[in-house]
Structure formats: structure tokens, C-alpha cells
Amino acid sequence: MKQELRYINLSWAVVAVCETDSFTINQLVHDGSVEQAVERYVIGYMAFWQIAFVEKERLVPCEDETLRASARRKIARYIAEHPPVECLPRFYIVMLQQPFTPLEPDGMTQVYQV
């Protein structure tokens, strides 16, 4: 089964989605954009698993492209060090400069796997 990594830039996080032949991110989109669908999914996931309770209005936008590139590299390193056992749909999330989450010295959170 073919597996591809697709990065989605949210205003406050970088999300990587492992797409497979049987699952593509476009399947989540019913109305709106891919970014809106991913954001709804991620916020719901974080609340369900009590990672963070996020109110969309309180998210701090981050427009730092250097930080976004670092987040993509951080996710790629995480996946290389923790390869998935099975090719299942997976989301990897790194939040950027959010005051409600514990940040590492680089201004990002750890990689969360959904």
C-alpha cells in the first residue's frame, strides 16, 4: 500500500497527514477547505484526548515560515524515529508558539500523533 505524507499549514500549527490509497485528506472535506476540515478534526481530537482545550478565537497565529519549516523537519524526524507499524491514516501535529501548551525551547510543542 502506497503511503504519502502531506503537510497542512494551519495559522497556529503544522499538521502532517499520512495519506494512503484507501484514505486521502480530501475525504474529510465536506464543505470548506482542506485546512478548515483538518483544523476542526485536530481541535476536536485535542479536546477529546484532553491534550488541550482550544477555543479557536484564542489561537495565536504564527506567520514565521522558518518555524514552519522547522516543524516539518521535526515531524519528519519523528516519523523516521517512530515508523508506523501499519499503513493507517495518521495525523502528526506540532503547535507553534501557543501559550496554552508546553513549548520546547524551539517555540514548538512536541510531535503529537493522532
All heavy atoms as an XYZ file, in Angstrom:
935
protein
N       0.842     -1.173      0.000
C       0.000      0.000      0.000
C       0.888      1.237      0.000
O       1.785      1.370      0.803
C      -0.908     -0.005      1.234
C      -1.842      1.170      1.278
S      -2.929      1.163      2.724
C      -3.975     -0.206      2.351
N       0.602      2.144     -0.898
C       1.355      3.385     -1.023
C       0.960      4.348      0.095
O      -0.212      4.500      0.410
C       1.061      3.992     -2.390
C       1.824      5.247     -2.692
C       1.450      5.728     -4.081
C       1.553      7.221     -4.113
N       0.878      7.821     -5.228
N       1.957      5.012      0.687
C       1.697      5.970      1.758
C       2.472      7.246      1.469
O       3.658      7.209      1.183
C       2.117      5.380      3.102
C       1.783      6.256      4.273
C       2.020      5.543      5.587
O       2.107      4.336      5.654
N       2.126      6.289      6.641
N       1.779      8.394      1.535
C       2.398      9.690      1.283
C       2.158     10.609      2.458
O       1.122     10.542      3.109
C       1.776     10.336      0.037
C       2.512     10.044     -1.229
C       1.909     10.823     -2.393
O       1.796     12.054     -2.308
O       1.547     10.161     -3.370
N       3.097     11.512      2.692
C       2.973     12.494      3.754
C       2.599     13.831      3.136
O       3.264     14.310      2.224
C       4.306     12.603      4.504
C       4.291     13.305      5.830
C       3.403     12.565      6.819
C       5.712     13.383      6.383
N       1.525     14.420      3.622
C       1.060     15.719      3.119
C       1.019     16.695      4.287
O       0.435     16.405      5.322
C      -0.319     15.561      2.495
C      -0.880     16.844      1.950
C      -2.149     16.560      1.195
N      -2.847     17.771      0.880
C      -4.052     17.828      0.375
N      -4.708     16.704      0.122
N      -4.631     18.966      0.114
N       1.646     17.859      4.108
C       1.677     18.875      5.162
C       0.570     19.897      4.948
O       0.345     20.365      3.823
C       3.025     19.594      5.189
C       4.151     18.709      5.661
C       4.992     18.086      4.755
C       4.355     18.492      7.010
C       6.021     17.269      5.187
C       5.384     17.674      7.458
C       6.212     17.073      6.543
O       7.218     16.254      6.974
N      -0.108     20.228      6.042
C      -1.157     21.251      6.038
C      -0.720     22.330      7.015
O      -0.455     22.038      8.183
C      -2.524     20.675      6.503
C      -2.895     19.418      5.733
C      -3.598     21.737      6.442
C      -3.172     19.602      4.273
N      -0.639     23.571      6.545
C      -0.293     24.689      7.412
C      -1.563     25.320      7.955
O      -2.376     25.833      7.191
C       0.502     25.753      6.655
C       1.898     25.311      6.320
O       2.509     24.552      7.063
N       2.416     25.774      5.207
N      -1.728     25.246      9.264
C      -2.783     25.997      9.931
C      -2.143     27.280     10.431
O      -0.922     27.385     10.498
C      -3.371     25.192     11.087
C      -3.911     23.801     10.735
C      -4.429     23.108     11.988
C      -4.996     23.900      9.684
N      -2.932     28.252     10.823
C      -2.340     29.514     11.281
C      -1.551     29.329     12.566
O      -0.664     30.112     12.882
C      -3.424     30.572     11.480
O      -4.280     30.199     12.543
N      -1.809     28.250     13.309
C      -1.218     28.051     14.634
C      -0.494     26.725     14.786
O       0.045     26.425     15.848
C      -2.317     28.154     15.697
C      -3.473     27.245     15.398
C      -4.524     27.513     14.557
C      -3.689     25.931     15.891
N      -5.372     26.436     14.505
C      -4.890     25.449     15.322
C      -2.998     25.113     16.764
C      -5.399     24.197     15.607
C      -3.511     23.858     17.043
C      -4.706     23.423     16.462
N      -0.430     25.929     13.726
C       0.208     24.612     13.804
C       0.569     24.117     12.411
O       0.066     24.611     11.410
C      -0.731     23.607     14.468
N       1.442     23.114     12.401
C       1.738     22.373     11.176
C       1.242     20.951     11.417
O       1.511     20.351     12.450
C       3.248     22.370     10.856
C       3.547     21.457      9.676
C       3.734     23.778     10.563
N       0.481     20.439     10.458
C      -0.079     19.103     10.565
C       0.408     18.301      9.362
O       0.336     18.761      8.228
C      -1.633     19.142     10.574
C      -2.212     17.738     10.659
C      -2.143     20.015     11.703
N       0.917     17.119      9.629
C       1.293     16.203      8.558
C       0.274     15.073      8.551
O      -0.090     14.552      9.599
C       2.694     15.656      8.779
N      -0.190     14.710      7.377
C      -1.188     13.655      7.247
C      -0.588     12.551      6.386
O      -0.095     12.807      5.284
C      -2.481     14.192      6.581
C      -3.517     13.097      6.464
C      -3.021     15.389      7.338
N      -0.625     11.342      6.905
C      -0.199     10.184      6.120
C      -1.404      9.725      5.308
O      -2.379      9.218      5.861
C       0.291      9.052      7.018
S       1.896      9.370      7.719
N      -1.316      9.931      4.026
C      -2.390      9.500      3.136
C      -2.020      8.143      2.544
O      -0.857      7.863      2.291
C      -2.603     10.512      2.018
C      -3.068     11.868      2.502
C      -3.321     12.833      1.364
O      -2.407     13.042      0.541
O      -4.430     13.360      1.295
N      -3.038      7.322      2.342
C      -2.846      6.006      1.735
C      -3.763      5.892      0.528
O      -4.563      6.796      0.256
C      -3.174      4.880      2.732
O      -4.559      4.947      3.051
C      -2.338      4.993      3.999
N      -3.673      4.774     -0.158
C      -4.558      4.545     -1.292
C      -6.028      4.545     -0.854
O      -6.906      4.969     -1.591
C      -4.244      3.200     -1.960
C      -2.867      3.190     -2.593
O      -2.359      4.265     -2.961
O      -2.286      2.094     -2.719
N      -6.279      4.083      0.366
C      -7.661      3.985      0.841
C      -8.111      5.200      1.648
O      -9.286      5.326      1.972
C      -7.835      2.723      1.691
O      -6.970      2.783      2.803
N      -7.197      6.111      2.025
C      -7.564      7.306      2.777
C      -6.794      8.500      2.247
O      -5.565      8.499      2.219
C      -7.244      7.161      4.269
C      -7.413      8.455      5.029
C      -8.669      8.878      5.409
C      -6.325      9.257      5.321
C      -8.827     10.078      6.079
C      -6.476     10.449      5.984
C      -7.728     10.872      6.373
N      -7.525      9.530      1.820
C      -6.905     10.800      1.464
C      -7.565     11.883      2.306
O      -8.700     11.732      2.758
C      -7.094     11.141     -0.027
O      -8.476     11.347     -0.288
C      -6.532     10.051     -0.923
N      -6.841     12.944      2.509
C      -7.343     14.039      3.341
C      -8.603     14.652      2.732
O      -9.471     15.161      3.450
C      -6.239     15.098      3.567
C      -6.620     16.051      4.694
C      -5.952     15.875      2.319
C      -6.725     15.395      6.016
N      -8.750     14.558      1.439
C      -9.932     15.124      0.777
C     -11.220     14.434      1.226
O     -12.307     14.995      1.092
C      -9.780     15.062     -0.738
C      -8.682     15.990     -1.210
O      -8.375     16.989     -0.566
N      -8.069     15.652     -2.320
N     -11.122     13.227      1.784
C     -12.312     12.537      2.280
C     -12.900     13.227      3.514
O     -14.064     13.021      3.833
C     -11.985     11.084      2.610
C     -11.671     10.258      1.379
C     -11.154      8.873      1.728
O     -10.487      8.690      2.743
N     -11.456      7.910      0.867
N     -12.101     14.031      4.223
C     -12.604     14.763      5.389
C     -13.360     16.028      5.008
O     -14.073     16.588      5.823
C     -11.445     15.173      6.313
C     -10.711     14.082      7.050
C      -9.576     14.698      7.865
C     -11.638     13.321      7.967
N     -13.154     16.489      3.783
C     -13.706     17.777      3.362
C     -15.120     17.582      2.829
O     -15.322     16.933      1.809
C     -12.819     18.427      2.286
C     -13.381     19.769      1.873
C     -11.400     18.563      2.786
N     -16.084     18.127      3.566
C     -17.471     18.077      3.117
C     -17.907     19.443      2.609
O     -18.680     19.544      1.674
C     -18.388     17.605      4.245
C     -18.011     16.237      4.739
N     -18.189     15.094      4.009
C     -17.412     15.839      5.880
C     -17.743     14.058      4.671
N     -17.261     14.479      5.828
N     -17.438     20.471      3.247
C     -17.633     21.834      2.777
C     -16.475     22.659      3.316
O     -15.903     22.354      4.346
C     -18.981     22.413      3.220
C     -19.148     22.408      4.736
O     -18.320     21.804      5.438
O     -20.108     23.022      5.211
N     -16.075     23.667      2.595
C     -14.923     24.463      3.014
C     -13.636     23.913      2.434
O     -13.635     23.123      1.504
N     -12.541     24.339      3.032
C     -11.219     23.962      2.522
C     -10.631     22.793      3.310
O     -11.133     22.421      4.371
C     -10.275     25.169      2.623
O     -10.019     25.468      3.988
N      -9.561     22.251      2.789
C      -8.839     21.182      3.466
C      -8.350     21.683      4.825
O      -8.459     20.987      5.832
C      -7.653     20.682      2.604
C      -6.732     19.795      3.393
C      -8.154     19.984      1.364
N      -7.824     22.910      4.852
C      -7.316     23.482      6.101
C      -8.410     23.569      7.161
O      -8.186     23.245      8.328
C      -6.705     24.862      5.862
C      -5.398     24.844      5.097
C      -5.574     24.709      3.584
O      -6.734     24.773      3.082
O      -4.554     24.518      2.901
N      -9.614     23.993      6.779
C     -10.727     24.094      7.734
C     -11.114     22.714      8.269
O     -11.361     22.552      9.459
C     -11.939     24.750      7.078
C     -11.750     26.223      6.801
C     -12.872     26.779      5.937
O     -13.410     26.079      5.078
N     -13.212     28.037      6.160
N     -11.159     21.732      7.404
C     -11.525     20.377      7.829
C     -10.476     19.809      8.782
O     -10.818     19.225      9.815
C     -11.683     19.469      6.604
N      -9.202     19.983      8.454
C      -8.132     19.486      9.313
C      -8.156     20.208     10.654
O      -8.007     19.583     11.704
C      -6.758     19.623      8.617
C      -5.616     19.375      9.582
C      -6.672     18.675      7.430
N      -8.370     21.510     10.639
C      -8.415     22.274     11.883
C      -9.550     21.798     12.789
O      -9.347     21.589     13.983
C      -8.568     23.764     11.589
C      -8.466     24.629     12.829
C      -8.360     26.097     12.497
O      -9.232     26.601     11.758
O      -7.414     26.736     12.982
N     -10.730     21.565     12.234
C     -11.848     21.049     13.032
C     -11.508     19.690     13.622
O     -11.768     19.416     14.792
C     -13.117     20.943     12.174
C     -13.835     22.247     11.954
C     -15.219     22.040     11.350
N     -15.219     21.295     10.107
C     -15.185     21.838      8.896
N     -15.149     23.132      8.753
N     -15.199     21.067      7.829
N     -10.905     18.831     12.819
C     -10.541     17.499     13.281
C      -9.516     17.583     14.412
O      -9.651     16.925     15.445
C      -9.983     16.683     12.110
C      -9.568     15.294     12.514
C     -10.496     14.258     12.568
C      -8.251     15.007     12.856
C     -10.124     12.980     12.952
C      -7.870     13.740     13.242
C      -8.807     12.736     13.289
O      -8.440     11.480     13.676
N      -8.473     18.381     14.221
C      -7.396     18.491     15.208
C      -7.904     19.075     16.521
O      -7.597     18.564     17.604
C      -6.225     19.325     14.635
C      -5.247     19.725     15.714
C      -5.516     18.560     13.526
N      -8.697     20.135     16.460
C      -9.230     20.750     17.681
C     -10.127     19.761     18.418
O     -10.040     19.612     19.635
C      -9.981     22.067     17.363
C      -8.953     23.133     16.963
C     -10.809     22.531     18.550
C      -9.565     24.428     16.469
N     -10.957     19.037     17.711
C     -11.812     18.025     18.328
C     -11.004     16.904     18.949
O     -11.298     16.442     20.052
N      -9.967     16.465     18.268
C      -9.111     15.398     18.783
C      -8.426     15.837     20.077
O      -8.395     15.101     21.058
C      -8.061     15.003     17.743
C      -7.062     14.014     18.275
C      -7.334     12.655     18.257
C      -5.853     14.440     18.830
C      -6.431     11.736     18.767
C      -4.948     13.531     19.343
C      -5.241     12.185     19.311
O      -4.351     11.289     19.821
N      -7.856     17.040     20.068
C      -7.145     17.513     21.260
C      -8.085     17.636     22.451
O      -7.702     17.318     23.584
C      -6.447     18.835     20.977
C      -5.266     18.675     20.047
S      -4.253     20.162     19.849
C      -5.434     21.418     19.484
N      -9.312     18.061     22.219
C     -10.280     18.155     23.313
C     -10.686     16.764     23.791
O     -10.745     16.510     24.994
C     -11.508     18.937     22.860
N     -10.947     15.848     22.867
C     -11.380     14.501     23.233
C     -10.327     13.794     24.094
O     -10.646     13.161     25.087
C     -11.680     13.670     21.976
C     -12.149     12.287     22.280
C     -13.455     12.050     22.647
C     -11.267     11.210     22.214
C     -13.892     10.751     22.938
C     -11.691      9.917     22.498
C     -13.009      9.696     22.864
N      -9.060     13.889     23.701
C      -7.987     13.214     24.418
C      -7.380     14.089     25.514
O      -6.374     13.722     26.110
C      -6.907     12.732     23.459
C      -7.402     11.588     22.645
C      -7.749     11.602     21.333
C      -7.654     10.253     23.101
N      -8.191     10.367     20.938
C      -8.141      9.510     22.005
C      -7.509      9.614     24.324
C      -8.481      8.179     22.103
C      -7.850      8.272     24.421
C      -8.327      7.570     23.314
N      -7.955     15.242     25.747
C      -7.541     16.164     26.804
C      -6.078     16.582     26.688
O      -5.387     16.759     27.690
C      -7.847     15.574     28.176
C      -9.319     15.308     28.351
C      -9.647     14.661     29.689
O      -8.802     14.407     30.514
N     -10.926     14.409     29.892
N      -5.616     16.728     25.459
C      -4.286     17.288     25.224
C      -4.348     18.777     25.535
O      -3.496     19.323     26.215
C      -3.827     17.055     23.767
C      -3.622     15.564     23.519
C      -2.573     17.847     23.452
C      -3.394     15.201     22.073
N      -5.379     19.431     25.006
C      -5.604     20.850     25.254
C      -7.046     21.159     24.882
O      -7.597     20.562     23.963
C      -4.657     21.699     24.403
N      -7.635     22.064     25.625
C      -8.972     22.536     25.279
C      -8.790     23.872     24.583
O      -8.388     24.856     25.188
C      -9.859     22.647     26.520
C     -10.191     21.303     27.087
C      -9.468     20.766     28.136
C     -11.196     20.533     26.522
C      -9.763     19.506     28.642
C     -11.496     19.271     27.007
C     -10.776     18.758     28.073
N      -9.059     23.876     23.291
C      -8.729     25.010     22.450
C     -10.000     25.726     22.017
O     -10.926     25.099     21.515
C      -7.963     24.524     21.191
C      -7.638     25.678     20.289
C      -6.715     23.776     21.586
N     -10.006     27.012     22.232
C     -11.051     27.853     21.652
C     -10.419     28.520     20.439
O      -9.404     29.208     20.563
C     -11.513     28.892     22.663
C     -12.198     28.290     23.869
C     -12.572     29.348     24.892
O     -12.720     30.525     24.510
O     -12.682     28.983     26.072
N     -11.011     28.316     19.293
C     -10.427     28.800     18.047
C     -10.102     30.293     18.110
O      -9.098     30.748     17.589
C     -11.374     28.492     16.892
C     -10.768     28.759     15.547
C     -11.656     28.301     14.433
C     -11.018     28.674     13.123
N     -11.802     28.317     11.986
N     -10.946     31.060     18.796
C     -10.754     32.510     18.877
C      -9.486     32.868     19.651
O      -8.961     33.965     19.505
C     -11.950     33.181     19.554
C     -13.289     32.912     18.907
C     -13.863     31.536     19.267
O     -13.780     31.097     20.432
O     -14.391     30.885     18.348
N      -9.001     31.976     20.513
C      -7.843     32.280     21.355
C      -6.525     31.767     20.776
O      -5.478     31.927     21.393
C      -8.064     31.702     22.743
C      -9.281     32.345     23.407
C      -9.532     31.832     24.772
N      -8.474     32.324     25.654
C      -8.173     31.759     26.810
N      -8.828     30.708     27.228
N      -7.224     32.252     27.554
N      -6.570     31.140     19.606
C      -5.345     30.650     18.980
C      -4.506     31.818     18.479
O      -5.038     32.790     17.947
C      -5.676     29.717     17.812
C      -6.358     28.411     18.205
C      -6.860     27.691     16.974
C      -5.402     27.550     18.999
N      -3.213     31.729     18.672
C      -2.302     32.791     18.274
C      -1.729     32.446     16.900
O      -1.045     31.424     16.763
C      -1.154     32.939     19.301
C      -0.180     34.013     18.869
C      -1.712     33.204     20.688
N      -2.005     33.273     15.890
C      -1.446     32.983     14.561
C       0.078     33.099     14.562
O       0.654     33.936     15.245
C      -2.057     34.063     13.660
C      -3.177     34.645     14.424
C      -2.876     34.442     15.873
N       0.720     32.254     13.806
C       2.172     32.274     13.651
C       2.463     32.300     12.153
O       2.124     31.361     11.442
C       2.804     31.048     14.299
S       4.588     30.970     14.048
N       3.070     33.371     11.702
C       3.367     33.509     10.271
C       4.843     33.287      9.966
O       5.298     33.608      8.887
C       2.934     34.902      9.784
C       1.453     35.192      9.980
C       0.547     34.209      9.260
O       0.919     33.740      8.157
O      -0.524     33.895      9.807
N       5.599     32.735     10.910
C       7.033     32.533     10.757
C       7.296     31.300      9.894
O       7.180     30.164     10.352
C       7.658     32.376     12.149
C       9.170     32.287     12.118
O       9.750     32.080     11.034
O       9.771     32.409     13.200
N       7.673     31.525      8.635
C       7.904     30.405      7.708
C       9.117     29.569      8.113
O       9.155     28.374      7.854
C       8.059     30.914      6.273
C       6.749     31.335      5.645
C       5.701     30.214      5.664
O       6.035     29.056      5.337
O       4.546     30.503      6.003
N      10.095     30.180      8.764
C      11.258     29.429      9.238
C      10.828     28.435     10.310
O      11.262     27.281     10.315
C      12.327     30.393      9.803
O      12.660     31.340      8.790
C      13.572     29.651     10.236
N       9.953     28.871     11.204
C       9.442     27.987     12.248
C       8.596     26.869     11.644
O       8.678     25.719     12.062
C       8.631     28.790     13.270
C       8.267     28.083     14.565
C       9.502     27.595     15.300
C       7.467     29.008     15.459
N       7.799     27.196     10.620
C       7.001     26.172      9.929
C       7.902     25.114      9.284
O       7.634     23.920      9.371
C       6.108     26.796      8.870
C       4.969     27.566      9.419
C       4.062     28.032      8.279
N       3.031     28.882      8.800
C       2.003     28.476      9.529
N       1.873     27.208      9.801
N       1.108     29.325      9.975
N       8.972     25.564      8.643
C       9.912     24.621      8.019
C      10.560     23.748      9.083
O      10.735     22.538      8.885
C      10.968     25.387      7.218
N      10.895     24.333     10.233
C      11.465     23.554     11.335
C      10.467     22.525     11.850
O      10.838     21.403     12.191
C      11.883     24.475     12.484
O      12.940     25.301     12.095
N       9.195     22.912     11.901
C       8.149     21.984     12.356
C       8.018     20.804     11.389
O       7.878     19.654     11.820
C       6.816     22.714     12.492
N       8.094     21.071     10.083
C       8.031     19.977      9.103
C       9.221     19.028      9.274
O       9.061     17.813      9.223
C       7.966     20.537      7.683
C       6.620     21.171      7.364
C       6.488     21.527      5.898
N       7.320     22.633      5.500
C       6.975     23.923      5.596
N       5.806     24.259      6.090
N       7.804     24.861      5.205
N      10.411     19.581      9.513
C      11.597     18.732      9.744
C      11.443     17.936     11.039
O      11.815     16.757     11.103
C      12.862     19.583      9.782
C      13.303     20.081      8.404
C      14.688     20.679      8.433
N      14.809     21.818      9.328
C      14.540     23.084      8.996
N      14.122     23.368      7.773
N      14.690     24.052      9.876
N      10.892     18.566     12.066
C      10.684     17.882     13.350
C       9.734     16.696     13.173
O       9.965     15.610     13.704
C      10.116     18.880     14.358
C      10.026     18.374     15.764
C       9.579     19.518     16.691
C       9.813     19.164     18.133
N       9.597     20.293     19.024
N       8.673     16.889     12.406
C       7.725     15.799     12.138
C       8.413     14.695     11.346
O       8.265     13.511     11.653
C       6.474     16.328     11.408
C       5.653     17.214     12.342
C       5.636     15.172     10.869
C       4.533     17.980     11.660
N       9.181     15.059     10.326
C       9.883     14.061      9.509
C      10.854     13.245     10.365
O      10.934     12.021     10.220
C      10.614     14.741      8.357
N      11.584     13.901     11.285
C      12.492     13.178     12.187
C      11.717     12.234     13.095
O      12.117     11.095     13.321
C      13.285     14.169     13.052
C      14.553     14.668     12.438
C      15.445     15.395     13.430
N      14.767     16.338     14.303
C      14.558     17.625     14.022
N      14.980     18.120     12.879
N      13.936     18.406     14.874
N      10.584     12.714     13.608
C       9.758     11.884     14.491
C       9.294     10.620     13.762
O       9.374      9.523     14.291
C       8.554     12.679     14.990
C       7.650     11.881     15.885
C       7.893     11.797     17.257
C       6.566     11.180     15.372
C       7.076     11.044     18.085
C       5.750     10.420     16.190
C       6.009     10.360     17.548
O       5.201      9.602     18.367
N       8.827     10.780     12.544
C       8.341      9.636     11.770
C       9.494      8.678     11.465
O       9.332      7.462     11.533
C       7.633     10.102     10.479
C       6.347     10.847     10.843
C       7.341      8.928      9.553
C       5.687     11.564      9.683
N      10.676      9.217     11.156
C      11.835      8.354     10.886
C      12.227      7.556     12.132
O      12.607      6.393     12.034
C      13.011      9.195     10.404
N      12.114      8.185     13.303
C      12.468      7.512     14.558
C      11.357      6.598     15.076
O      11.622      5.678     15.843
C      12.805      8.555     15.626
C      14.067      9.341     15.330
C      14.260     10.535     16.254
O      13.448     10.731     17.185
O      15.225     11.288     16.038
N      10.111      6.869     14.689
C       8.954      6.087     15.143
C       8.105      5.692     13.937
O       6.970      6.155     13.794
C       8.077      6.902     16.106
C       8.817      7.453     17.275
N       9.435      8.685     17.250
C       9.051      6.939     18.497
C      10.001      8.907     18.416
N       9.787      7.862     19.193
N       8.631      4.846     13.062
C       7.868      4.495     11.856
C       6.575      3.773     12.225
O       6.543      2.983     13.175
C       8.802      3.586     11.073
C       9.799      3.096     12.065
C       9.892      4.116     13.154
N       5.507      4.079     11.491
C       4.239      3.394     11.778
C       4.341      1.901     11.493
O       4.980      1.485     10.537
C       3.240      4.073     10.835
C       4.045      4.820      9.844
C       5.416      5.018     10.402
N       3.711      1.120     12.347
C       3.717     -0.332     12.181
C       2.846     -0.724     11.006
O       3.175     -1.606     10.229
C       3.221     -1.020     13.471
C       3.126     -2.519     13.294
C       4.142     -0.673     14.631
N       1.709     -0.058     10.866
C       0.792     -0.326      9.765
C       0.540      0.955      8.998
O       0.672      2.052      9.535
C      -0.547     -0.836     10.302
C      -0.460     -2.161     10.998
C      -1.831     -2.622     11.456
O      -2.797     -2.457     10.695
O      -1.921     -3.128     12.572
N       0.162      0.814      7.758
C      -0.169      1.981      6.940
C      -1.609      2.393      7.219
O      -2.521      2.049      6.468
C       0.021      1.673      5.459
S       1.740      1.419      5.022
N      -1.816      3.082      8.318
C      -3.142      3.587      8.673
C      -3.155      5.098      8.504
O      -2.108      5.740      8.554
C      -3.459      3.242     10.135
C      -3.500      1.767     10.491
C      -3.640      1.604     11.995
C      -4.641      1.081      9.775
N      -4.327      5.681      8.348
C      -4.378      7.148      8.308
C      -3.840      7.710      9.629
O      -4.250      7.293     10.697
C      -5.867      7.454      8.158
C      -6.473      6.197      7.652
C      -5.632      5.086      8.172
N      -2.895      8.623      9.555
C      -2.300      9.224     10.745
C      -2.144     10.725     10.545
O      -1.877     11.176      9.444
C      -0.918      8.638     11.032
C      -0.933      7.192     11.387
C       0.493      6.705     11.632
N       0.522      5.264     11.705
C       0.208      4.559     12.770
N      -0.184      5.167     13.855
N       0.266      3.248     12.751
N      -2.289     11.446     11.654
C      -2.039     12.874     11.674
C      -0.913     13.114     12.669
O      -0.908     12.546     13.751
C      -3.272     13.642     12.161
C      -4.380     13.738     11.165
C      -5.007     12.597     10.678
C      -4.822     14.972     10.713
C      -6.047     12.680      9.775
C      -5.862     15.062      9.812
C      -6.475     13.920      9.335
N       0.027     13.973     12.320
C       1.096     14.400     13.212
C       0.968     15.911     13.361
O       0.886     16.625     12.363
C       2.470     14.041     12.646
C       2.661     12.552     12.444
C       2.328     11.937     11.246
C       3.170     11.762     13.468
C       2.506     10.574     11.066
C       3.346     10.395     13.300
C       3.016      9.814     12.099
O       3.179      8.457     11.923
N       0.961     16.407     14.605
C       0.687     17.817     14.873
C       1.832     18.423     15.664
O       2.288     17.849     16.654
C      -0.601     17.978     15.704
C      -1.763     17.266     15.030
C      -0.925     19.440     15.961
C      -2.889     16.943     15.980
N       2.281     19.599     15.232
C       3.212     20.415     16.002
C       2.587     21.800     16.104
O       2.322     22.440     15.091
C       4.603     20.503     15.326
C       5.483     21.525     16.037
C       5.280     19.159     15.306
N       2.321     22.234     17.341
C       1.754     23.567     17.550
C       2.871     24.591     17.639
O       3.941     24.317     18.189
C       0.890     23.585     18.803
C      -0.397     22.820     18.599
S      -1.350     22.678     20.098
C      -0.892     21.018     20.574
N       2.614     25.763     17.092
C       3.618     26.814     17.008
C       3.277     27.968     17.946
O       2.213     28.581     17.820
C       3.693     27.351     15.571
C       3.848     26.310     14.461
C       3.716     26.966     13.101
C       5.175     25.592     14.598
N       4.139     28.250     18.878
C       4.071     29.419     19.759
C       2.699     29.632     20.398
O       2.195     30.746     20.450
C       4.509     30.673     19.004
C       5.924     30.568     18.498
C       6.358     31.755     17.681
O       5.554     32.411     17.028
N       7.643     32.034     17.707
N       2.077     28.579     20.898
C       0.775     28.685     21.548
C       0.955     28.744     23.059
O       1.579     27.856     23.640
C      -0.131     27.517     21.152
C      -0.452     27.465     19.686
C      -1.081     28.750     19.184
O      -2.052     29.241     19.741
N      -0.504     29.314     18.136
N       0.403     29.772     23.706
C       0.621     29.945     25.145
C      -0.058     28.886     26.013
O       0.315     28.708     27.164
C       0.039     31.333     25.423
C      -0.929     31.578     24.316
C      -0.392     30.841     23.127
N      -1.029     28.139     25.490
C      -1.762     27.160     26.300
C      -1.100     25.790     26.309
O      -1.581     24.875     26.950
C      -3.215     27.032     25.832
C      -3.342     26.571     24.404
C      -3.330     25.227     24.084
C      -3.472     27.490     23.377
C      -3.434     24.792     22.779
C      -3.586     27.071     22.067
C      -3.559     25.721     21.766
N      -0.002     25.617     25.589
C       0.664     24.311     25.522
C       2.094     24.419     26.030
O       2.719     25.472     25.924
C       0.712     23.786     24.071
O       1.428     24.733     23.275
C      -0.655     23.574     23.511
N       2.625     23.344     26.563
C       4.036     23.368     26.956
C       4.913     23.382     25.706
O       4.830     22.487     24.868
C       4.220     22.075     27.753
C       3.041     21.230     27.450
C       1.962     22.099     26.902
N       5.715     24.423     25.570
C       6.581     24.567     24.405
C       7.994     24.117     24.739
O       8.459     24.283     25.859
C       6.613     26.022     23.931
C       5.293     26.613     23.464
C       5.467     28.092     23.121
C       4.755     25.871     22.257
N       8.654     23.580     23.746
C      10.059     23.255     23.869
C      10.854     24.525     23.563
O      10.284     25.502     23.066
C      10.394     22.105     22.919
C       9.662     20.826     23.327
C       9.955     19.624     22.457
O      10.598     19.755     21.405
O       9.526     18.532     22.855
N      12.151     24.553     23.828
C      12.935     25.776     23.604
C      12.871     26.322     22.177
O      13.103     27.506     21.955
C      14.368     25.347     23.955
C      14.204     24.218     24.895
C      12.945     23.505     24.465
N      12.523     25.471     21.213
C      12.463     25.921     19.819
C      11.162     26.647     19.478
O      10.940     27.048     18.343
C      12.679     24.752     18.864
C      11.702     23.599     19.099
O      10.719     23.767     19.842
O      11.939     22.518     18.529
N      10.253     26.833     20.447
C       8.997     27.542     20.200
C       7.895     26.650     19.666
O       6.848     27.142     19.264
N       8.122     25.345     19.668
C       7.131     24.391     19.174
C       6.825     23.391     20.268
O       7.584     23.215     21.215
C       7.687     23.634     17.959
C       8.017     24.482     16.778
S       8.724     23.494     15.422
C      10.463     23.503     15.844
N       5.704     22.690     20.106
C       5.383     21.600     21.010
C       6.104     20.346     20.530
O       6.701     20.330     19.450
C       3.877     21.302     21.024
O       3.472     20.872     19.719
C       3.065     22.487     21.482
N       6.001     19.308     21.321
C       6.449     18.004     20.850
C       5.526     17.584     19.710
O       4.503     18.212     19.455
C       6.374     16.992     21.975
C       4.956     16.725     22.451
C       4.906     15.763     23.611
O       5.915     15.352     24.149
N       3.717     15.391     24.024
N       5.861     16.522     19.025
C       5.009     15.999     17.959
C       3.918     15.151     18.605
O       4.197     14.244     19.381
C       5.824     15.145     16.956
C       4.906     14.543     15.895
C       6.910     15.976     16.310
N       2.668     15.503     18.298
C       1.530     14.704     18.748
C       1.073     13.849     17.584
O       0.899     14.344     16.480
C       0.370     15.594     19.218
C       0.677     16.390     20.442
C       0.975     17.743     20.369
C       0.672     15.797     21.710
C       1.260     18.483     21.502
C       0.951     16.526     22.844
C       1.241     17.882     22.736
O       1.524     18.593     23.866
N       0.878     12.570     17.820
C       0.402     11.658     16.781
C      -1.056     11.341     17.038
O      -1.436     10.955     18.141
C       1.227     10.369     16.807
C       0.835      9.423     15.722
C       1.647      8.137     15.767
O       1.374      7.265     14.999
N       2.629      7.999     16.623
N      -1.860     11.542     16.032
C      -3.302     11.318     16.146
C      -3.652     10.047     15.403
O      -3.320      9.885     14.268
C      -4.090     12.495     15.526
C      -5.549     12.338     15.783
C      -3.597     13.818     16.036
